[in-house]
Each structure stands twice: as structure tokens, then as C-alpha cells.
Amino acid sequence: MAEYRKERETGVSKYTISDIDYLILWKPGDTLDPEIEERLWNLKAITAEIIEKHKDTLNQFNKESEYDKMQRLILANRHFLIRKDFWDYYIENLNEPDVINKVLSVLYVKADEINMNKLCKSVLNNRSLLKHFIL
């Protein structure tokens, strides 16, 4: 608690990223505030639950044409602005179930709460973050 007070008084954090607004900038080697890191591991657990709960739907999804898969990804994206280079990455991985099922599960997360929205948006727009915490 004393460290938290000292951080608030000095404005200096001992973590590279201590504000969820900057999570999208995360790169390997950066340190995260434990609360943000806990939220990321929680997101991974949520995506695992989604995958388990919708296993049959995802199996069907993986049998679809690339065009149909892409359409489903676009329709599932209700909450996030995803940069073109990340859409390109997702298109390149349409036939990689380990990647595309997890991306689709992040898109299915109920992200209308602001911090969950920022968390998902960061994961979907930062390949290193996606690979480290979700894949």
C-alpha cells in the first residue's frame, strides 16, 4: 500500500504500463501493473470458456470457406476498430484454428464495459500481446 501511495504522490510508476489506455503499446519485456496483467489472464480464461462452450460452432466455422470465415469475423466484430495490418494477419491465419478460434472468441467477449473493451481492443491490435497472453 505504501508503494501505491508513493506512486500516486510522485506520479512515477514502477511498471512500464500502469494505465490500461497504454496497453496497446505493450511489447515483450515491458512490465504491467498487476491489475492489468490479472485482467489479461482473466480474458484468456474467458476466451477458453467461450471456446469450450462453443466447440461445435467453432468446428463448423473451421470447415467453412475462407470467405465465409472472414464474413463471420467481420460480423462478430461489434465493438472494436481493428487496424488493417491486423485484419491481414487474421486473414493469413484463417486456416489456423489455434489462432483464429481465439481471435473469434475475443470478438465474442461481452466488451461493453470500458476497461474490458480497452483490454480486448489492445489484444486485437497488438500481435505480441495477443501471442503472449491469449495464444
SULTA-V160904 format. One line per field, one symbol per residue. ss: DSSP state (H for helix, E for strand, C for the rest). phi: phi as a letter, one per 40 degrees, with the letter a starting at -180 (. if undefined). psi: psi as a letter, one per 40 degrees, with the letter a starting at -180 (. if undefined). A space follows every 50 residues. Layout:
# SULTA-V160904
ss=???
phi=???
psi=???
This chain:
# SULTA-V160904
ss=CHHHHHHHHHCCCCCCECCHHHHHHCCCCCCECHHHHHHHHHHHHHHHHH HHHCHHHHHHHHHCCHHHHHHHHHHHCCCCCCCHHHHHHHHHCCCCHHHH HHHHHHHHCCCCCHHHHHHHHHHHCCHHHHHHHCC
phi=.cccccccccgbccbcbbbccbddcdbdhcbbddcccccccccccccccc cccbdcccccdcccccccccccccccccbbcbcdccccccccbdbbdccc ccccccccccbccdccccccccccbadccdccbbc
psi=ddddddddddehieidhehddeddeiihdiiihddddddddddddddddd dddfdddddddeeiidddddddddddgeeihhidddddddddedegdddd dddddddehhfehddddddddddeehdddddddd.
